[in-house]
């Protein structure tokens, strides 16, 4: 039987859990055992994990040096199925028989170096192509706030696990919103870092430079600690605890040309409430929008050509879904090697135009999603162009930061009339993660502590 104390501990987050371990009030094995019990009980309903690493996690917990460990010593972390984890195959949500990884990728190695314990591999949409998580290979992953809804994608498994208290935090990647979308769907904090801040090694880049590595967590402080661990620093945790000073904040709900979406009443109210809160906190708030230009005409072919390139690298691409095979074929026809080079060559000019707004403001507040989480069971046999249309209407504000390489953090913004989490995102200039964490921490403190807000499973 799960006790209130167990529930509180499962949802406490890495900052609080690490302190308990350092003070000798909690043993790493006890924490791992708690999560393994919860995974056994709850994961069958959610399908957050593809693989659970019970024996490995317990052995790692027993080996933790609690007197001289890193900032995440003894903390169980969920690992997304697009990041190399030694001893496990990285399947990218497919049935392709991928080789077992002989070594961790740099980001996972950094977490282990900080003392973290990988507790399982979380589900993703096939080839990380969609903002929902449903595959022929692994089934439908569900949102703990409502199992009929998606936890988002592509980091949907990690977000589902963290929101349900099945891991302390989870790794995530973002090539078009894939950290921020699941965070928004599940009431979590998701920082998409500046391009190249977190190493993608052994890969030189992911998805033609659109994708970056980060995490989903329950609070601003927990998210900052994860970024500290990835980068071997302590500056982000310090920033999250400090006031940002008076900032110039722009509010923007403008859609990039090429996107069509209607923002729901709940999401609009959440956006407006956050704008008023920023004014009450003393920030200079105005309505301004980036100069998008034809950004979306470059983003979409770049993203799907990156998907096609990953498709070609699978051990057996023929085992992917027909939807993925059609998507790869369309991408190759639309984006030749020559056109791919031309698109990438235009990126610096596009980035410079968009970033001009941040010469005049510090942060831009934007929505993350047009509505709360959509249905979980998105059909894998839907034509990819129809799936693209559904995706674009759901999350049109996210791709910009992937094109420009800017940091953006999704934060909770209340609960909608349907009982599902609402969210907004703060977007800064490249390298401004400290400022974003300071502002997000201030919003969290002023808007109420988010940590106790959790789904009733």
N, C-alpha and C positions, 0 to 999 in steps of 0.2 A: 504494500500500500504506500502511495506517495504521500509524504507528509508536507506540511506547509514549509518547513525548513528546507526540505529537499527542493521544492519548487523555487523558493527564493534563491537557493544556491545555484540551481540550473540556469536561472535567468540573471544572475548577478553580473556576468560579464567579466572579461579578462582583468580589468583593473582591480576590481574588488577581490576576485578569486586569487590573483597573484599575491595580493597583500595578505590574505588569509594563509596562503602557503608559506610565504616568507616568515610570518609570525608563528608558524607551527600550529595554527588552529585547524588546518586542513592538510591532509596528505594527498599528493597527486593521484595515487591509486584510488582513493575514495571518490575523487572528482570524476575520474575516468569511469569507474564502476557506476556512478550515478547516471552519466550520459549513456552508457551501454544499456542500462536498464530501460531508460526512457526511449532509446532507439528501438529496442526490442518491442516495446509496448506501442509506440506511436508511429514509427516509420512505416509499418504496413498500410496505414491510412493515408500517409502523405507521399511516400515514395521519394523522399528527399535524397537518400543515399543509393548509389549503385553498388558500392562495396563498403562493408564495415570492417575495420581493422582492429577487432577486439583483442586478440592475443598480442599483436604488435604494440598496441596502445598501452596495454597493461604492463608489458615488459619495459616500455619506455618510461612509464610512470615510476616503476620501481627503481629505475636508474637515475632519476632526477636528483641532482645535488641541490637541495633546497637552501643550503647555506651559501652557495656560491653560484647560483644559476642566473640565467638572463632574465629580462623583464617579463618573459612569458613562461618562465620555468613551471612545468607541470600543467599547462593550459591546453586542453583538447581543442583542436582546430579542424574544421571540415575543409577538404581540398577539392576544388572544382576539377571536373574531368576534362580540362584542356591544359593542365599544368603537370609536367613530368614529376612523378612521385616514385622514388626508387622501389622496385619490387612489384610495381603495378603497371598494367597497360593503360595508356591514355587513349580512350576510344572515341572521344569527341562526340559521344552520344550515338555512335553508329554500331552496326553489327560487324564491322571490319575487324578481323583478327589481328589487332595491333600488337607489336612486340612489347615484352615487359621492359620497363625502363631500368637501366642499370644505375642511374644516378638521379638525384633530385635536380629540378631546374633551379636556377639561382634564387628565385623568390622563395621556394619551399625550403631550400637550404638555409636561407636567411632566417626563416621562422624557426627551423630546428636549432639554428645557432643561438637564437634568443630563448630557447628552452621549450618551444611549443611541441605538442604531441599531435601528429596527424591521426585522426580517429576514423576517418572514412573518406571515400570519394563520392562527390555529389553529382547528381544528374544535370544534364544540359540538353537543350534542343540540338538536333543533329547538326554538326559543324558550327554550332553557336550562331545559327542564322536568324533566329526569331526571338521576339520579346515574350515568349511563353515557353514552357518546358514540357513537351509531349513528343515522344518518339516511338517508332515501331520497335526499336531495340529494347527500350526500357520502360515503356508505358508512360502514363501521365503523372507528372509531379503536381502536387496540390498545395494550396495556400492554407496554413493552419488557422487563419481567421475565418475561412469558409472553404471547405474542401471542394466546393463546386467552382471555385475561382482559381486562376493561375497565380503562382508566386512570382510570375514574370520570367524573363529570360534575358540573356542566356545564363545568368548565374542563379537560376531559379532554385536548383537543389540546395545550394549554399544558403540562400535567403530563407527557404522553407525550414531548413534545419535550425538556423539561428533563431528565427521567429518562434519556433516551437520548443525551444530549449533543448535541442538535441546536439548542440555544440556551443562552445563559448563564443566563437566567431567563425567566419568562413572566408576562404579566399574567393576572389571574384576577378573577372576581367571585363573590359568595357571597350567595345569597338563601335558602338552606336547607341550606347545607353545601358549596356548590359550589367553594370554595377548599380546605376541609379534607378533603373526600372524595377528590378526586384526589391531594392530597398524601399521604393515608394509603394509597391504592391503589398509589402509585408510589414510596414511600420518600422523600418530600420534606418540606420545611417549608412550611406554609401559614398565614399570619396573616390571619384575618378581623378587620379593624380595627373600632373603634367607629364606629357610624353617623355619617356626615357628616365623619369625619376626613379622608378622601380625597374630593375634589370629584367629583360626578357630572355637573357641567356639560358640555354645555348642558342636561342634564336636571335638573329640580329634585329628582327622586328616581327610583329604579329599583324596579320591582315593588312599588309602594305602600310604599316605605320599607324593605322587607325586605333589598334587595340593596345590598352595599357593594363597593368596588373594592379589590383588593390584588394579591398576586403569589404564585407558587410558586417556590421556590428550593431549593438543595441543603443549605444550612446555616443556622443561626440568624443568623450574621453577614451572610450574603448576603440573607436575608429582611429584616433590619433596614435594610440599605443601600437596598433597594428602597423601603421605607416612608419612609426619609429623602428619597429622590428624589421620591416622590409628594407629600410635604408640605413640601419645601424646608427641611428641618432636618438636624440631625446627632445628635439626642438618642437615637434608637433604636439606632444603631450603638454609641454610647457605653454605653448600657444593656446591650446584648448582651455587652459585654466586662467588665461589673462584676458582682460577687457581689450577690445580692439581700438578704442578711441572713436572719435566721430569720423564716420565714413560717408562718402558720396555713393549712394545706392540708386541704381536705375531699376525700374520695374518694367518688365516686358513680357507680354503675351502674344506678340506678333509672330505669326507663322512664317517660316522660311518659304519663299516662292517655290511652288511645286508640291507643297504639302497642303492637304485639305483635312481639317479636323474641327469638331465642335467641342469646346470645353464644357464639361458638365457644371451644373450649378454648384455642387459641392466643391469641386476643384477650384472654381472661380472664387468662391467665398474663402477657401483656405489661402489662396494667393493674396486676396485683398486683406484678410486678417493679418497675414505676415507683413504686408506692406505697412499697415497701420502700426503694428508693433515696432517695426524699425523706426518709424517716425517718433513713437513714444520713447524709444531708447536714445533719441537725440541725433539720429543720423539724418543727413540731407537726402531726401527722397524725391525722385523725379521720374517721369515716364519717358524712357528712351529705349531704343531698340538698335541692335547691330545692323550694319549694312550687309545683309546676307548676299545680295546679288544672286548669281546662279549656282550657289554652293551646292544645292541639292542635286543638280545635274552632274556634279562631280562625285558627290558622296556615294550615291546609290551604285553607280557602276564600279567605283573603287571597292566598296564593301563586298559586292557580289563577285567581283573578280578575285578578291582575296579568298572568298569562300570556294570558288572554283579551283584556285591554286591548292588549297588545303585538301579538297576532294581528290586532286591528282596525286597527292602525297600519301593517301591511304594505302594500306597493304592490299585491300580488295575493295575498290570503289563500287563494284557491282553489287555489293551487299548493302548499300545505302538505299533509302526509300526512293521511289519514283519521283517524288517531289524534289528531293535533293539532286537527283540525276538530271531532271529537267532544268533546275536552277543553274547547275554547273554548265549545262549545254548552252543555255541562254546567255550566261555571263561571258562565255568564251566567244560567242558570235558577236555580242555587242561590244566587247572590250578586247580588241586584239592587243598583242604585245606593244605595237606602235601606239595605239590609243591609250593604253595604260601608261606608257611613258609620258605622253602629252598631258594626261590628267595630273600625274604626279608633278610634272614641271610647273603646272599652274598653281599648285597648292600654296607656295609661299606668297604669291600675289593675293590669292583669296584670303589667306590668313592675315596678311597685313591690312587689308581693307576692313575685315571684321574687327580686328583688334584696335582699330582707331577709337572705338567707343571707350575702351579701357584707358585711353590717354586722358579721358575727361571724368571717368568714374572709377571707383575702386571695385565695385561688385555689381553684378546684375542679378536680380531675382527673377526666376522664370518658373513656370510649372514644370513638372516632370512628365505627367501623363494627362491625357484629355479626360480620363474618367478613373474611377477606382478599378481594381483588378478585373479583367474580363474573364470569360469562361475558361476553365482549365483544359477541357477536352477539345483543343483546337485540332481540326482534322489534318493528319499528315498526308492525305491524298489530295488536298486542295491544290489547285494549280499555283505555282510559286508567284505568279504575278498577282493573283487574287490575295495570296497570303501577304505579299508586300503591301498591297493596298490596306489590308486590315492592320498591319503593323504600323504603317505610316500614320494612320488616323489615330492610333493609340498613343504614340510617343514622338510627336514631330519636333519637339524642342531639344532633343538630345544629340543628334549627329553633329551639330555645329562644333561642340567642344572636341570631338574626335578629329574633325578636319583641321582645327587650329592647334590642337595639342594642349588646350587650356585645362586647368583643374576645375572641377565642379563637384559640389557635395549635395547629395539629396538628404533632406532631413524631414522627420515627421511634422505634420501640420494639422493634427487632430484626427477625428473619426467622422466618416461621412454618414449620411442618413441611412445607408445600407449596412452600417456596422463595419465597414472596411476602412483601412488606413488611408489618410490623405497625406500629400507630400508637396514640398516645393524644393527647388534647387538654387544654390548660390554659385555663381560662375565668376571666377577671377581671372586676372591676367596670368600668363605662364609663370610658374614659380611662386604663386601666392597662396600655397596651401596653409601656411601659418596664419595668414590673415583670415582665410575662410574658416579655419578651425576656431579662431578667436570669436568671430562673428556668430558661427553656429553654436558655440558654447554659450554665448550671451543670450541667443534666442532660446536655447533649451532652458537656461536658468530662469528667464523671464516668463516663458510660456508654460512652465510646469515641468517637473521631472518626468521624462519619458519612460524611464526604466520600469516602473510598475505597470505600464500599459502593455498588456500582453493578451494573446488570444486565450479563450476558454476552450481548451481542447476537450 
